[in-house]
């Protein structure tokens, strides 16, 4: 059975790490344990997409500093912060730094599992959307200045003849540019070209 997702547990308490390893492993998550935030950051290049579950109070780098480092690295990993009693101000700061949620110890097993599922789904959706935007923008960047002008004319609803008149080029030449635009943008229709251009920010909604 394929795992439901990857979870990275960061806690200096060995008993807590072992407990979460058993709990999340039993819930079909693929779990990787780290005894400190620094160890996790050192391994960040090898970390695949997954949910980070980190304690907020740890020796050395704490959960707040971990969030700051992840934010600086533009990490897309969703982070859930575990807090102790009376750590609400720290939890609020963690949320401001990008934590998707926090839960106070002791917590119910089902609540943690539910929060991880939600965090993974929301982050995956956001990552897919961001990746599609970056891909569309890269396609727009591949266009020559003239091809970009032709694309702008096409998404504005202008005909080949109208675009040709605007730039004092023959309609036949515009047809060649139009074909190049559709190929480079990987668009099979004008409507798809419009959607890609909008996603890339080349035109406004």
Phi, psi and omega in degrees: 000129181291142179295152181286347182155169180262140178231133179248113182263126179239113181200135180281350180271111183300321180297322179292318178300313181296320180297315180290326177301314180293313182300308185286327175296321178294335180269014176072024172268152173270116189249138175230132187255144177224134182274352178206159178295325180295319178298321179295314180297324178296332182261006188303324181297335181262000183276126176273174181300135179181181181259132177266128175243109187234142171291155181267329180253109179217153175297152181071233178285124178267184183297327179293315180294324177301314179298320179298317180293318180295321179295319179296328180273004182054040180291141178262006182288127175288141183237126171255132182254132175262129182237158174268175179299133178086008181262022183302316178303320178293322180296320178296318178298321179298319179296321179296332181271002174116356176299138182282335178188173176218157175219141183273139173280144351284148181235161179282140182304314183296327180294316179297314181299317179297320180293322179295316179301314180296315181299318180294316181296315181295318182290321178298317179297315179295321180294319179296318181295317180294319180296320180294322178295315180296323180294316179296319179296322179295323178295318178297320180297334182284348181283144173286163179307318180292319178297323178296319178297317179296318178300317179299320178295318180296314182287343175277356177090012181280148176279168177303318181295319180295318178295319179300317179295319183298324183251008177055051179233153179291145177305325180297320178294322177299322178299321178294314178298320181298316178298320178296318179300312182297323180291311182294325179277353181055044180254130181267351180208166179295322180296322178292323177299317179298314181298317180295318180295322178294316180298323181282352181081012180287336173223159181267153176298000000 
